Every structure is written in C-alpha cells, then in structure tokens.
Amino acid sequence: MKSRQHHDSISPLPIKNGVAPNRLWLPEGPWETVFDFFLSCFPHLTVEDCAARFERGEVVTSTGVAFSKTSQYLSGEHLYFYRELKSEIDVPFEEHIVYQDDNILVADKPHFLPVAPTGQYLHNTLLVRLRNKLSIDELELCHRLDRETAGLVLLSKSKQLRACYHSLFAERNITKVYHALAPPINQELPTTFRCRLGKGEPYFRMKPVDGEANSETHVELLEKRGSLNLYQLKPVTGRKHQLRVHMCSLGAPIHNDPIYPQLSGRLPEDFSKPLALLAKELHFVDPLSGCSHSFISKQCL
C-alpha cells in the first residue's frame, strides 16, 4: 500500500520541517479499526511506534480530527500523517541557488540528491532542504530530475503558481540542454533518436518497445575526451530515464550509469561514481512576467 505526499487547500495538516503530510485512502477491506489498517500498510514499523503516533494525535481525518487506536474503520475516508524515517542516508553534497524572484527559484542540484522525499530519503532532498533553508513552505517542484542526475531544477514559490510553470514542460515551451559523458557513437552526428519507451524489468527501469515513438532526443558531439566523448543532449520530450535509455540504445551508455545497460548493484551510500549526466541549461519565457530566462549550471562533467 503506497501513501502519497499531499498538501493543498484541503490538507488538514501543515508542512512540518519542510515535509508535507502523506495521504492514504482507506479501501474496502477486513480491518476493524483504522489502527489495524495503518499497521498493515507499514509492516516495517513496530506496533509501539504506530501506537505512539495515534496517541500523539498525528494521524488525522480529512477534516483534521485525530484517529484513536480504537477508531472504527471507514472505507472511502482518507487519513493524513507525517512520514518518518528512523535513519536516513546523508547526502554530503550541497545544492546552490542560481536565481530567484517573487515567483520562481532555480537551483543547481548535486549528484545523488533526490529532488523530493522518496524511499530512504526525506530531509536529504532538494525540496525539503530549500523549504527549510529559505523558510518557504509553499515551494514546489515544477519538474523532476533523477537522483543520480545533477543540474538545474525549476521550482515555484507557491502551489498556486506551480501549474503555470509546470505547463512550460508539459507543453514543451522550455528548452532543456544536458551534458553527458559516454563512449563514442558509431554513427554520424548530430543525430535525432526517437523510440517508444515502456516499462522494463525491474519496475523502475524503462526500455524501447514496439509502437509509435513517444520520446525524442537530439544528440550532438561537443568534444572528445580520451575513451569518452562529451555530448550535448536536447530532449524534445520528457520521459522517465529518456536520455539514459536513448544513449544506451545508441551504443553509448552514459558513464557510471548504475541502471543501464544493466544493474550495477551499487549501494545508495556509494558516492564514488556519479552518473556523468548534467542538466546544464534551461531557457524559457516566463509565462507571468514575459521575461526571457537563460540559466546555465556552474557544474561541469
């Protein structure tokens, strides 16, 4: 059972230490109490830990009423709670703010830092770090980068503005430029690679599948660096792992990729081999101010 981080006008809990509450829907099921259901969703938590949350009134209804350990189970309701981690992977690299105005912020994210809470990461994420650093609880991601990828990330300074800036990506009104180090490609460059991306195995991987193309990337050689080349990648679409799969399909998997062409088994705590992929540039016209923005990461591969 997965819970979703959630905060909007109907959320009964505020953002706490930069972390938004999670929301969990109560489906039809055999549970007698909400507490029984909560235990079944999080088998890694002890009964004592879960009981303490209910006793502190930290698991609430959509109207903010706290559930008790004996609250009757009601399917169709939502419960809200704060996610906690007993231990979290420390990411010893700092993000940097490239630009900010009244509406947006552009950050330069290091390798290995997730953009948002997920899995073993909660406070060591770009979004939570920036919310706490700037005391802006309303800060929202307008798009995402993989944890392994470094570079520029656009955020809005309020949830009301997020849709406006997210539409730049959804409607392809923003130019994204990446740099990547990879082996030589055995074909004439520049080139444009297109394919249909679908789910791979295991579940978090992607792969080319039959059908009409739903992903497109322009690939250009910038310079040769011994056994590796520096490439400029311009994605037209924004599919999950698109650049990594496209380069792999061209016979040039990105240097230090722990997922493509095969899983490396590298531990999350291993920071010795950063993926050689950098979100180097963002160019767009601000949909509210009409200003033309061009941002370039100070990081280099």
ABEGO torsion letter per residue (X at the ends): XBBBBBBBAABABBBBGGBBBBBBBBBBBABABAAAAAAAABAABBAAAAAAAAAAGABBBAAGBBBBAABBBBBGBBBBBBBBBABBBBBABBBBBABBBAABBBBBBBBGBBABBBEABAABBAAAAAAAAAGBAABBBABBBBAABBEBBBBBABAAAAAAAAAAAAAGABBBBBBBBBBBBBBBOBBBBBBBBBBBOBAABBBBBBEBBABBBBBBBABBBEABBBBBBBBABBBBGAAAAAAAAAGBBBBGBAAOABBAGBBAABAABBBBBBBABBBBBBAAAGBBBBBBBABBX
